[in-house]
Amino acid sequence: MQAHPGHESAAKERCIRNFVAKDQLVVVTATVSGSRGDGMILNMHIKDAVGNDFHKPRDVAGENRYAFTSHSDSAFDVCFENILSSHTQLSNPVRHVELDIDIGADAKDWSAIQAGEKLKPVETELRRIEELVGEIVSEMDYLKTRETKLRDTNESTNERVKWFAFGTMGMLVGLGAWQVVYLRAYFRFGLPPPNGSTLTIYVQNTDFFQVKASYLAFSLNILQY
């Protein structure tokens, strides 16, 4: 990880994201190259997507382990930031980070559990498999719940779109009917010409009969008819 000069900045952090279910144990193991006082300061920040900060160690070097229990079904981030702390020119200001994240049953120390409860190796393995299966079942239930919520949202959206389409069609039909009534009144009573102008109408039929009508325009609203 390349070091940068200056002060701490969230924009300079490099993060790795993972998802965890509620009330699950998470163990983060970070092995960082270099040592303290080598002109670089590597900081860590473990947080989740809902605003919880679990660990925020400073000047990390060597192997470090951090454990926490999730508060909700959400994603969590493991972020690193490498800062230059020395004014001397370093030829290669880089730290190498090896990260290992264990969640749920994988995060537990089964050797300690076996020794504490005096279990046989087969019993310990069965316990581990049982917890793994329980996590899979819980995840399937969670996915089923999410699928139900998404289906309900989809059906509700389709229902709203349907009624919106019916309303739009009704408005268009009403507007068309109003236009028909308006145009019938327009051609029945005639449209008053502009003020001060004279309107001349020529009507010609098959008998070559012509009628010329002239009149002065007057201001009258067509809606009064």
C-alpha positions in Angstrom: 0.0 0.0 0.0 1.5 3.3 -1.1 2.1 5.9 1.5 0.9 9.5 1.0 2.2 12.7 2.6 0.0 14.9 4.8 -2.6 14.2 7.4 -5.3 11.6 7.8 -8.0 11.7 5.2 -11.0 9.4 4.6 -10.6 10.0 0.9 -7.2 8.3 1.0 -8.4 5.1 2.7 -8.5 1.9 0.8 -11.3 -0.4 1.9 -12.4 -4.1 1.5 -16.1 -4.7 2.0 -17.9 -7.9 3.2 -21.4 -8.7 4.3 -22.3 -10.1 7.7 -25.6 -11.1 9.3 -26.8 -9.8 12.6 -25.2 -11.0 15.8 -22.4 -12.9 14.0 -18.8 -13.0 15.2 -16.2 -11.5 12.9 -12.4 -11.9 13.3 -10.2 -9.7 11.2 -6.5 -10.7 11.0 -4.1 -8.2 9.4 -0.5 -8.9 8.8 1.4 -5.7 7.9 5.0 -5.6 6.7 7.5 -3.1 8.1 7.8 -1.8 11.6 6.9 1.2 13.7 9.2 4.1 13.3 10.2 3.3 9.7 8.8 6.6 8.4 5.3 5.4 7.7 2.2 5.1 9.8 -0.5 2.6 8.7 -3.9 3.1 10.3 -6.9 0.7 10.2 -10.6 1.5 10.5 -13.2 -1.2 10.8 -16.8 0.0 10.4 -20.2 -1.0 9.0 -22.5 0.6 6.6 -24.9 1.9 9.2 -22.3 4.0 11.0 -20.9 1.7 13.7 -17.2 1.9 14.4 -15.8 -1.3 15.8 -12.0 -0.8 15.8 -9.7 2.1 14.8 -6.1 1.1 15.6 -3.2 3.4 14.8 0.3 2.7 13.6 -0.3 -1.0 12.9 2.6 -3.3 12.2 3.1 -7.1 12.3 0.2 -9.5 12.9 -2.9 -8.0 14.5 -6.3 -9.6 15.3 -9.6 -7.7 15.9 -12.9 -9.3 16.8 -16.4 -7.8 16.9 -20.0 -8.9 16.8 -22.2 -7.4 14.1 -25.2 -5.2 15.2 -27.3 -5.6 12.1 -27.6 -7.3 8.7 -25.2 -5.0 6.8 -21.9 -4.7 5.0 -18.8 -3.8 6.9 -15.5 -2.3 5.7 -11.9 -2.9 6.7 -10.0 0.3 5.6 -6.3 1.1 5.6 -4.4 4.4 5.2 -0.7 4.7 4.9 0.8 8.1 5.9 4.3 9.4 5.5 5.5 10.5 8.9 9.1 11.3 8.0 10.4 14.3 6.1 13.3 12.2 4.8 13.0 10.8 1.3 12.1 7.1 1.3 13.0 5.1 -1.8 10.0 2.8 -1.6 7.3 4.1 0.8 5.1 1.0 0.6 3.5 -1.4 3.2 2.3 -4.8 2.3 -0.9 -6.0 4.0 -2.2 -9.6 4.2 -5.8 -9.6 5.3 -7.9 -12.6 6.6 -11.6 -12.2 7.5 -13.4 -15.0 9.3 -17.2 -14.9 9.9 -19.5 -17.0 12.0 -18.4 -20.5 12.8 -15.1 -20.0 11.0 -14.2 -17.2 13.4 -14.4 -19.4 16.5 -11.3 -21.0 18.0 -12.4 -24.6 17.8 -9.2 -25.9 19.4 -9.9 -23.8 22.5 -13.5 -25.0 22.5 -12.4 -28.7 22.2 -10.0 -28.3 25.1 -12.4 -26.4 27.2 -15.4 -28.7 26.8 -13.2 -31.9 26.5 -14.7 -32.9 23.2 -13.4 -35.5 20.8 -12.1 -34.4 17.4 -15.2 -35.9 15.7 -17.5 -34.1 18.1 -15.7 -30.9 17.5 -16.0 -31.2 13.8 -19.7 -32.1 14.1 -20.3 -29.0 16.2 -18.6 -26.9 13.6 -20.6 -28.4 10.8 -23.8 -27.9 12.8 -23.1 -24.2 13.2 -22.2 -23.9 9.5 -25.5 -25.5 8.6 -27.3 -23.2 11.0 -25.8 -20.2 9.3 -26.8 -21.4 5.9 -30.4 -21.9 7.1 -30.4 -18.4 8.6 -29.1 -16.9 5.4 -31.7 -18.8 3.3 -34.4 -17.4 5.7 -33.0 -13.9 5.2 -33.0 -14.3 1.4 -36.6 -15.6 1.5 -37.7 -12.6 3.6 -36.0 -10.2 1.2 -37.6 -12.0 -1.8 -41.0 -11.6 -0.2 -40.4 -7.9 0.4 -39.2 -7.4 -3.2 -42.2 -9.3 -4.6 -44.6 -7.2 -2.5 -42.9 -4.0 -3.7 -43.1 -5.2 -7.3 -46.8 -6.1 -7.1 -47.6 -2.7 -5.5 -45.7 -0.9 -8.2 -47.5 -2.8 -10.9 -50.8 -2.0 -9.3 -50.0 1.7 -9.2 -48.8 1.7 -12.8 -52.0 0.0 -13.9 -54.3 2.6 -12.2 -52.1 5.4 -13.5 -52.5 4.0 -17.0 -56.3 3.8 -16.6 -56.4 7.4 -15.3 -54.4 8.6 -18.2 -56.7 6.8 -20.7 -59.7 8.4 -19.0 -58.2 11.8 -19.2 -57.4 11.4 -22.9 -61.0 10.1 -23.6 -62.4 13.1 -21.7 -60.2 15.5 -23.5 -61.2 14.0 -26.8 -64.9 14.3 -26.0 -64.4 17.9 -24.9 -62.6 18.7 -28.1 -65.5 17.2 -30.2 -68.1 19.3 -28.3 -66.0 22.4 -28.6 -65.5 21.9 -32.4 -69.2 21.2 -33.0 -70.0 24.5 -31.2 -67.3 26.3 -33.1 -68.6 25.2 -36.5 -72.3 25.7 -35.5 -72.1 29.3 -34.2 -69.0 30.5 -36.0 -65.8 32.0 -34.5 -65.8 35.8 -34.1 -63.1 37.4 -36.1 -60.6 39.8 -34.6 -61.8 43.3 -33.5 -62.0 45.8 -36.2 -61.7 43.3 -39.1 -64.2 42.1 -41.7 -64.8 38.5 -42.4 -65.8 37.4 -45.9 -67.2 33.9 -46.5 -67.6 32.3 -49.9 -69.9 29.3 -50.2 -70.1 27.5 -53.5 -72.3 24.5 -54.3 -72.8 22.3 -57.4 -75.5 24.7 -58.8 -72.8 27.4 -59.0 -74.7 29.5 -56.5 -72.6 31.9 -54.5 -73.4 33.8 -51.4 -71.2 36.6 -50.1 -71.6 37.6 -46.4 -69.8 40.4 -44.7 -70.1 41.7 -41.2 -68.1 43.7 -38.7 -66.4 41.6 -36.0 -67.4 42.0 -32.4 -65.8 40.7 -29.2 -67.8 37.8 -27.9 -66.6 34.7 -25.9 -67.4 31.5 -27.7 -68.2 29.8 -24.4 -71.3 32.0 -24.0 -73.0 29.8 -26.6 
